[in-house]
Amino acid sequence: MEKAHQTMLKTVPAANIPLENAAPRILFYSHDTFGLGHIRRTRAIAIALAKAYPGASILIITGSPIVGRFDFPDGIDFVRIPGVVKLPSGDYVTHNMNLEIAQTVKLRRAIIRQTARVFDPDLVIVDKEPTGFRGEMLHTLKKMRERGAKIVLGIRDVLDDPHALAKEWKRKKAIEAVETYYDAIWVYGLKKIYDPLQGLALSETARSRIKYTGYLRRQPADWPDPTIPNDRPEGYILVTPGGGGDGDKLVDWVLSAYEADPDLSIPALIVFGPFMNPESRREFERRAHRFRTLETLSFDSRIERLMIGAKGVIAMGGYNTFCEILSFDKPAALAPRITPRLEQYIRAGAAEKFGLIRMLPPIDSNGEQDPAVMCDAIRTLTTQPPPSKADIPGLLDGLDRVVDLTEGTLIGQAV
């Protein structure tokens, strides 16, 4: 696939494709106010485009506080803007610096503007937020549009409940931004599984620009890693709450299953995630270390290798974890969160309907989870059919499709 794309670019007549687009400049914006989802999705797409376009310059603007803990191949770099954190109340605060949130947004906006102006990209790919965090992308979108850059909005398979999403986009004036600045909307999923833009008052013109790619296939890193452990027990299940910032309930549920049933002997590897509360993590480690069958890790930036070695997965059901479950064809049981948005719950329900995963009762921060239910889920993973049994055409074509769409966008052709 990559060779075909490279050949196509070389054989397109010079009159149809600007010279600079043979090795384009691509700018990603990933606001990253919470967790790992946005930067991991952006990273996967950036790596695919770097492989498809040798010599390309790809720059990621991100608010992720841990972006530096990920590996990036040649051709990709990042600019870290000051981070913000969402509080349980829904308000935002500055992550590290002692600045008011308004001052932080002003600083972020200035860095984004200057970076985009100097980098002068051929293509801008905005992750999820059409206007950026608190509108911080609007000025840059306007200027990039004037300079002739192509602008794409990339969104995951599920955003939120349609009614809640319509209210959110109205408040953020997101529809106006989509209609004014964006050349295309790429949905990293399949419409037959879920339509994330249903119920939005988009014009027919805007809707004609929506392209469904399929899910983003994940692969293990193709560069050496001397730290890969070799002593992990055979047949372990992987427990991952993603970034971990809201994963306490899932980990507690898994541990309570082992504590309640002494006959539950299936080995498990629990990866807490970098954002789990340190006190919670220490208590979970104390409980886990009572069992010879349980191992814990704080974080692994190459969690793909852990997924490959697992017999099954217990997770909450964020987008990236779901893509990894599909990519490595692992039986999985998902216990989705239902606050602050219904994204994971909707995804898990749709995926179970198509036979891709098993859905567990959603995690309620105010409720108690039944250990017996988790015991059954862990045991069932050993006989549960993998996602490939569902046999859904185009399910994991996302990265190939993004490369196709990028090529078409750069040369101004519909794909």
N, C-alpha and C positions, 0 to 999 in steps of 0.2 A: 504494500500500500504506500509506504513512504517513498520507495523508488519511483512508483508511478507518478506520484505528485511532483517529485523533483523533476522528472523528465518532462511532465506537462508544462511546468513553469519555464523550462529551458527552451521549449519548442514554440511557445506562444509568440507570435510576431511582435517585434519591438513596438509597433504602433499601437498595440492593444494593451500592453502592460508596461508601466513605468519601470525604468531600470532599477530604482530603489526598492521596488516591490519584489524583486527576485530574492532579496534578503531583507524583508520588511522590518520596520520598527513597530513593535506591538506593546501597548501600554495596558496593564491590568489595574483596575481599582478594586480593592477588597477592604471594606470598611472595618470589619472585625471588631465588633464591640463585645463579643462574648464567645468563648469556646474555640474550637478548632475547625469548624465546618467550612467557613469561607476560605481560609488560607489553604486548606488541604484541597479543596475543589479547584481553586485557582492554580495551585501548584501542579496538579495533575494535567490540567489543560495546557499550561505553559510548557511543561516538559514535552507533551505530544507535539506542540507547534515547533519547539526547538528542534525536534528530530525531523519533522517534515520540512523545515526551512533551514538548512545548514547556512550559517552566517547571519541568521536573523539576530536582532537585538531585542530582547524581551525584558521589560521592566515592570515590576509589581509594586504598586503603592499600597501599603497595608498598615493597619493599626494593630496587628497581632503582636503581643508582647513576646512570643516565643518563635517568631519566624526564623530567627537565627539558629534555631536548633534543628532545622530541616536542611537536607542536602539539596543543592541545585546544580544541575550540569552546566557546562559551558554555554554561554549565550543568554543566561538568565541571571538577573540580579534584582534587588529589592530596595525600596526606600521606605524606611519605617517612620510613620507619622505618630505623634503622641497618642497614646491609648486612652480609651474611655471604657467605663464599666457600667453595666446596667444594674441598678439596685432592685431588690424585691418589690419596692414600691412602684417601679417603672421609671423612676428618675435616673439620670446619668450623672456620673462624677468622673473627674480626671483620674486616670489610673495611677500614675506615679508622681507627677509634679504637683506642687501646691498652687494650682491655678483654678479659678472658677471655670465651669464648663464652657461658658461663652468665650472666654479667652482661649481655651484649648481648641475650640472649633475654629476660631479666627486663625490660630496658628496652623492648624491642619489645612485649612483652606488655602492659606498662603503657600505652604509647601507644595500642595497639589498643583496649584496654578503654575508656580515657577518650574516645577519638575516637568510638567506637560509642555510648557512653552519651550524649554531648552531641549528636551528629548524629541519633540516634534514628531509624534508617531503617525504611522500610516493607518493604524487600526487601534481603537480604544475599546476594551471589553470591560464593562461595568458589571460587578457581581451583585445581583439581587436588588439593590437600592437604586431606583432610577435617578433620584436627585442626590444620592450620597447621604451620609449621616448629617442630619439637620441641614440639608440643602447645600452641603459643602462642595458638591461637584458641579453645580449649575453654571457658574461662571466659566469653568474649564470646558464643559460641554459646549457652551456657546462659542468659545474661542477655537476649540478644535474643529467645530463645524465650519467656522469661517475659514480655517486653514485648509479645509478639504479632507480632513481625516474621516474615515468611516467609523461609525459608533454603533456598538452592539450591546444590548442588555442580555446578560446570561442569568437564567434563573433555574433553581432546582425544580424537581418534579412536583413538589407541594410547597406552597408558601404558608397558607393558613386556611381556616374556615372561610368560605367565600364572603359571607356577610362581614366578618371581621376585617378581611383583606380590603373589601370595598371601602370601608370606613377609614382604614389606615391610608390607602392610596389617595383618597379624597383629602384627608388632612395634610398629607405631604405634597399634594399637587403632583403626584407621580404620573397620572394620566397625561396631563399637559406636557410633562417632560418627555414622555414616550412619544407622543404625537409630534413634538417639535424637533427633537434632537436625534432620535434613534433610527438607524437604517434597518435594523433587524432585531428580533427577539429570539434568542435561542433557549429552548426549554430542554434541560438535561434529563429527559425522561420520555415516556411514551404516552400519547393522548389516550390510548385505549385503556391504560391503567389509571391515569388521572389527568384532568385538565386544570392546571394551577391558576389559569386566568379566567375561569368561568365566573360570570356575574359582573365582570368589570365593563364599564361603559367605554370600551375602545371602539374607535371608528373602524369601518371595513378596511380602510387603507392600512391601519396599524395591524389589524388581525391578519391581513395578507402577508405581513412580514414575519409572522410567527413560524418558526421552524422547530420541529421536535427532533431531537438527535438520538434518543435512546440514552441509557445510563452510561456513565463514564467507567469503562473497564479499567481496572487497576492491575498493575503488574509489580513484582518485586523490583527493587532497584537493580540496574544492570552495571553498577560499579561495586568494587570489592568492599566488604565489610568484615574486618577481622574480629568483631565483637560478637558475632552470632554464637549463641550458646549451643552446646552439643549434648547437654545432660538433661534435657527436658524429658519428663516421662511420656511414654507412648500413650496415645489415646486421650490426651487432655482436651478439655473444653476451654475456650477462651471467653472470659467475661470482660466486657468493655463498656463503660458508660461514656465513651467518647472523650471529650475534654475533661469530664469529671466534675465540673462546677455544680451540676445538679444531679450527680450520680450516686449520692449517699444512699438513697432508698434502694436502688438496684443492688448495690454491693451488700447492704445489710440483709436484703432478701435472700441472696445467694448464701451468705454465711449462715443465716438462720436455718436454711434447708439442711446444711451439713450438721449443724448443731442439733437439729431436731431428729435426724435419722442417722443413727450410727452405722447403718448398712449402706449408706450412700458412699461408695468407694471410688467413684469416677474422678480421676485427677482434674484439677481446674487451675488455670492461670488467670489471676485477676489483675488487670492493668487499670490502675485508678484514674489516670489522666492527670495532666499537669495542673489543672485548676481545682482539684478536689481540696476541700478544707483540710489543712495539715493536721488538726486535732482529730478529725474524723478518720483520716488516713492512718494515723498512728494506732487508733483504737481498732480499726479493721485489721491492721497488720498483727496486732496482739491476738485477736481472735483467730485469724487464719493460721498463725504459727502453731496453734494447738493441734493442727491436722497435718500429718505427713503428706497427704494428697493435695494440699493447697499451696500454691506459690503466688507471690505478689510482686508486682512491679509498679513503680510510680508512673513511668512514661516511657514510650519507645517511639521515636519519630519514624521508624520503619515497621510499623505494626503489621504491614502486609506479610512479613515473614512469619509472624506469630499466627496470623490467620491461616496461612498455608499449612502449618503444622498441626492445626487444631482439628479435632473430629467434629466439632460443632461450636456454635456461638450463642452466648446469652448477651443481649444488648438492649439498649433503649430504642434504637431505630433511627438515628440521625442519618442524613443523606449519605455521607461518606462511608459509614459502617455498612449501610445497606448495599452500596456499590461493591464493597469488598466481599460481602457475603455472596453476592451474585457472581462476582468475578472468579472467586476461588471455589465456588460451588459448594458452600458449606450449609448443612442443615442448621437452622437458626430459630430461636424463640425470642421474640421482641416484646419487651414490656415498655410501651411508649409513655412518655410524660404527656400531661394534658394542660400544663401551664408553663409559660405564659401564653403559649399558642398551641393549636391543635395539630400542627404539622406532623409530628411523629405518629400521633394516633390515626390520622387520615392515611398516612403512608402505610402503616402496619395493617390497617384494615383492608386497604386495596390490595396489598401484596398477599395477604392471606386468601383473599377472594380468588386470586389467580394461582394459588398453590405454591407460592414462592417461599413463604415462611409460616411459622406458627405464631399467632398473636396471643400474648398473655394479658391478664387484666391490667389496665393502665395503672401507672404509678400515681397515686394520689398523695401529695405531701402531708395530708392530714389523716390519712387512713393507714390501716395495718395490712400487711401482705401475708397471705397464708403460706407458711413454709412447705406444706404438703404439695401445693400447686407448683412451687419451684422444684421440689424433688422430682415430681412427675415430669416436668419439662426437661430437666437435666438427663434423666434416664431415657426419655423418649428420643433425645437427639441421636442416640446410637442407631435407631431404626427409622428415623424420619427421612423421607425422600429429600434429596438435594434440590435446589432451585432449577437445575437443568431439566428435571423431569416435567416441568411446566411447558417447556418447548415453545417459547414466545419469540417469534421472528423479530430481529432487530433489537432485542432487549439490551445488548451490551455494545451497540454500534456507536456510542456517544462520541468517543475521541476521534474515530475515523470520520464520522459525520462532521464534527467540528473542523477538522482539517479541510474537508471538502467545502464547507461553508466559508471558511476563512479565505480559501483560494478564490471562490466566486465573489466574495465581498471585495477583495483587493483588486480584482480585474473588472469589477462592475457587472458581473453576470449573475443571473438567478441560478440557484442550485436546488 
